[in-house]
Amino acid sequence: KADAGHKPDAASRAPIYPLIGLCRAAGLPDPVPEYRWHPVRKYRADYALVLERVLIEYDGGLFINGGHSRGKARLYDMAKDRAATLLGWRVLRYGVGEMAQTVADLRILLAGGK
C-alpha cells in the first residue's frame, strides 16, 4: 500500500509516448512529442521528426463519431494539414491503433522511398 504522504517523482508522472520506443527499436530517429511547429498559430503535432520535417498525427474516435470524425474538427484538421504543407512539412495521419504502420511508413519515407 502506498504511503498517503508520498508524492510520485517526476519520472513516474511523465507522460508515456509509445512511438518513441517503437522508433528507437526500429533504429529510427526519436520523434518529438507534442511538437509546436507553426511560427504563429498554436498548432501542435502529436509527434514530429523535426530535422526530417515530418509531422505525425493520431486521430481518435474515428468509429464512434468522435471529435476527429465530425465536420468542424475535420475542417480544422484539414486547415492544419494545409498550413503544415505550405510551411514545408509532410503530414502523416493515422488512427490511434496504427503505430506499427507509422513505423513501417517512416522506414520507407526516411529511406527515400526505397
Buried (B, 14 or more C-beta within 10 A) or exposed (E): EEEEEEEEEEEEEEEEBEBBEBBEEEEBBBBBBEBEBBEEEEBBBBBBBBEBEBBBBBBEBBEEEEBBBEEEBEEBBEEBBEBBEEEEBEBBBBBEEBBEEBBEBBBEBBEEEE
